[in-house]
Amino acid sequence: MYTLDVLAPEAVMQGELEGFGAAPRSPSLAGKKVGLVWNAKRGGDVALDRVGEQLIRRYPDVTVTRYNGNFPCAPELLEEALGKCDVFVGSSGD
């Protein structure tokens, strides 16, 4: 039998934490421009690829654009995406 000792159960924050509420939801994604924003954390890109595939399958007229950033995402990248897209899906990983 094995025993697991948890020494530090709290996560270490990587950057400043800024709270915000939920974004307004679009009633449909049909015909929308969707931005997939990745912050370069391992595994997040895989999740976004899958989301993009599913969106295109469900809404054939949706346009999906991937934005590859870093952690934290540069404000310039987010501003560029904001100017070109109607809706965003963000992902991190690990």
Sequence and secondary structure as in RCSB ss.txt:
>XXXX:A:sequence
MYTLDVLAPEAVMQGELEGFGAAPRSPSLAGKKVGLVWNAKRGGDVALDRVGEQLIRRYPDVTVTRYNGNFPCAP
ELLEEALGKCDVFVGSSGD
>XXXX:A:secstr
      S  S    S           S  TT EEEEEE S TTHHHHHHHHHHHHHHH TT EEEEEE  SS  H
HHHHHHHHH SEEEEE   
